[in-house]
Structure formats: C-alpha cells, structure tokens
Amino acid sequence: MIPEGLFPVSGTKPVTTNGGVTCDYVSLKYAQMAYVVIHLTQAVGHATAITIEKATAVAGTGHTAITNVVPIWYGNVSTSSNALTRQTDAVSYTIGVGVTGEAYIIFKIDPASLGAYDCITAIAADSSQATNIWEVTYWIQPRYSAPVANQMNYITD
C-alpha cells in the first residue's frame, strides 16, 4: 500500500511512447521513499520496456540504470480485475506484447538503495506506436515533516 502523507510530482504529462520517453528527473535527497506510478494506455499491443535510472543531479548528470532490484506492481485495469499484482522484484519491467488497454506499473524506490545517486527518472523504450500513451507521477514520502511548499523545493535540488 502507498502510505499517507505523500505528495505527487509529475514526471511527464500524457505523451506517446513512440520514439521512447525519458521523464523529468526528481531528487530524492530528502525522501524516505518514492513510488514511480506509470499509467500506460496501449492501443496497440507492444512489449514496452520500462526502466528506472538514477543520477547525481536533476539535470541527469551521470545517469545510469538502477542496479538494486525494487518491488514492482502491475495491473491491467482494462480487464475484469483492476487489482495490482506484485511482480518479481527487478530493475525494470516489460509489458506483455499482447497487452492493450490501460495498465498501471508501480516501482517502489528506496533512496538508500541508490548509493551515491539521489535522483531518479522513468524511461519507456520506443514502442513505435503513436497511439500508445503514458504518464508518470512520482509519489514522494518526505524524510522530514515540512510544509508542502518546502517539500516541493526538495525535488529540484
């Protein structure tokens, strides 16, 4: 379950995965935990690969794929069940080639697992499908209690 007290940060507005997408980087310097929530709509089935990268600055400085496996949840909300199901912990996730409709993929990121890095982004590989759309929201659990306005400043450090 995603805990209370989190605040959302947009990684990207809805955008096609045609050509691939790298979301905005977000700083986890003052975060206790982060959840990368991906809402993917695939009009055409495609094995879209999703990875999480880490960096040393929100400009993407020194970016590289995460190396420690993280918890992942998946749910195709276009089917008769809209439940999220825990997947095998991994550093990436690939949607099944036959999946169409709307799906959610959630990565749980512990900032302590990033080592010397303190920023992350979500990346969708090129789907070559202009009708496949995704949007990403980072849900940040702050390490320290502070007014929301101050918490929002943390993500741009």
C-alpha positions as CSV (number, residue, x, y, z in Angstrom):
1,M,0.0,0.0,0.0
2,I,1.1,3.5,-0.7
3,P,1.2,5.3,2.6
4,E,-0.5,8.6,3.5
5,G,1.5,11.9,3.6
6,L,3.0,11.6,0.1
7,F,3.0,14.4,-2.4
8,P,2.8,14.0,-6.1
9,V,5.4,15.2,-8.6
10,S,4.7,15.0,-12.4
11,G,7.3,13.0,-14.3
12,T,5.6,13.7,-17.6
13,K,2.2,14.7,-18.8
14,P,0.5,12.1,-21.1
15,V,2.8,11.6,-24.1
16,T,3.2,8.9,-26.8
17,T,5.9,6.2,-26.2
18,N,6.6,6.3,-29.9
19,G,10.3,7.2,-30.0
20,G,10.8,6.4,-26.3
21,V,10.4,8.7,-23.3
22,T,12.7,9.9,-20.6
23,C,10.7,11.6,-17.8
24,D,11.8,14.5,-15.7
25,Y,14.4,13.6,-13.1
26,V,13.4,14.1,-9.5
27,S,15.6,14.5,-6.4
28,L,15.2,12.0,-3.6
29,K,17.7,13.8,-1.4
30,Y,15.2,14.4,1.3
31,A,12.9,11.5,0.6
32,Q,12.3,8.5,2.8
33,M,10.6,6.5,0.0
34,A,9.4,7.1,-3.6
35,Y,6.8,5.4,-5.8
36,V,7.0,5.8,-9.5
37,V,3.4,5.4,-10.8
38,I,3.2,4.8,-14.5
39,H,-0.2,4.9,-16.3
40,L,0.2,3.3,-19.7
41,T,-2.5,3.1,-22.4
42,Q,-1.6,0.8,-25.2
43,A,-4.0,1.0,-28.2
44,V,-1.7,-1.5,-30.0
45,G,0.0,-4.3,-28.0
46,H,3.7,-3.8,-27.6
47,A,6.4,-5.2,-25.3
48,T,7.2,-1.8,-23.9
49,A,10.3,-1.9,-21.6
50,I,10.3,0.4,-18.6
51,T,13.4,1.2,-16.7
52,I,14.3,3.4,-13.8
53,E,17.6,5.4,-14.0
54,K,19.5,7.1,-11.2
55,A,21.6,10.3,-11.5
56,T,23.6,12.7,-9.3
57,A,21.6,15.8,-10.3
58,V,18.1,16.6,-11.7
59,A,19.8,17.5,-14.9
60,G,20.5,13.8,-15.4
61,T,24.2,14.1,-14.5
62,G,25.9,10.7,-14.6
63,H,22.7,8.8,-15.3
64,T,22.7,5.0,-15.3
65,A,20.2,2.3,-14.7
66,I,19.4,1.3,-11.1
67,T,21.3,-1.9,-10.1
68,N,19.4,-3.0,-6.9
69,V,16.1,-4.8,-7.5
70,V,13.0,-3.0,-6.3
71,P,9.4,-4.0,-5.6
72,I,7.1,-3.7,-8.7
73,W,3.3,-3.9,-9.0
74,Y,1.3,-4.3,-12.2
75,G,-2.4,-4.2,-13.1
76,N,-4.2,-4.1,-16.4
77,V,-7.3,-2.0,-15.5
78,S,-8.9,-2.8,-18.8
79,T,-9.6,-6.4,-17.8
80,S,-12.3,-7.7,-15.4
81,S,-9.9,-7.2,-12.5
82,N,-8.3,-3.9,-11.7
83,A,-6.2,-5.2,-8.9
84,L,-2.5,-4.5,-8.7
85,T,-0.4,-7.7,-8.5
86,R,3.1,-7.8,-7.0
87,Q,5.6,-8.8,-9.7
88,T,9.1,-10.3,-9.2
89,D,11.4,-7.6,-7.8
90,A,13.6,-6.3,-10.6
91,V,15.4,-3.2,-12.0
92,S,13.0,-2.9,-15.0
93,Y,9.6,-4.2,-16.2
94,T,8.4,-5.1,-19.7
95,I,4.7,-5.1,-20.6
96,G,3.5,-8.2,-22.3
97,V,3.4,-7.9,-26.1
98,G,-0.3,-8.7,-26.2
99,V,-1.4,-6.2,-23.6
100,T,-3.8,-3.5,-24.7
101,G,-5.9,-1.0,-22.8
102,E,-4.9,0.7,-19.6
103,A,-2.3,-0.6,-17.2
104,Y,-0.5,0.7,-14.1
105,I,3.0,-0.2,-13.2
106,I,4.4,0.9,-9.8
107,F,8.1,0.9,-8.8
108,K,8.9,1.4,-5.1
109,I,12.3,3.1,-4.8
110,D,14.2,3.3,-1.5
111,P,16.6,6.2,-1.9
112,A,19.1,4.4,0.3
113,S,19.4,1.7,-2.4
114,L,20.8,4.3,-4.9
115,G,24.2,4.6,-3.3
116,A,25.9,7.9,-4.3
117,Y,23.0,8.9,-6.5
118,D,20.0,10.8,-5.3
119,C,17.9,11.5,-8.4
120,I,15.7,9.1,-10.5
121,T,13.7,9.1,-13.7
122,A,11.5,6.6,-15.5
123,I,12.2,5.7,-19.1
124,A,10.0,4.0,-21.7
125,A,11.7,2.3,-24.6
126,D,10.5,3.1,-28.1
127,S,7.2,1.4,-28.8
128,S,7.0,2.6,-32.4
129,Q,3.3,3.1,-31.7
130,A,2.0,6.6,-31.8
131,T,-1.2,5.6,-30.1
132,N,0.5,4.2,-27.0
133,I,0.4,6.8,-24.3
134,W,1.9,7.0,-20.8
135,E,2.1,9.5,-18.0
136,V,4.2,9.2,-14.9
137,T,3.8,10.6,-11.4
138,Y,6.4,10.3,-8.7
139,W,4.8,10.0,-5.2
140,I,7.4,11.2,-2.7
141,Q,7.4,10.3,1.0
142,P,9.4,13.0,2.7
143,R,12.0,12.1,5.3
144,Y,11.2,15.2,7.3
145,S,8.0,16.9,8.1
146,A,7.7,20.3,6.4
147,P,5.1,22.5,4.7
148,V,4.2,21.2,1.2
149,A,5.7,24.3,-0.4
150,N,9.1,23.4,1.2
151,Q,8.8,19.8,0.2
152,M,8.4,20.7,-3.5
153,N,11.7,22.6,-3.3
154,Y,13.4,19.4,-2.3
155,I,12.8,17.7,-5.6
156,T,14.7,20.3,-7.6
157,D,17.9,20.2,-5.6
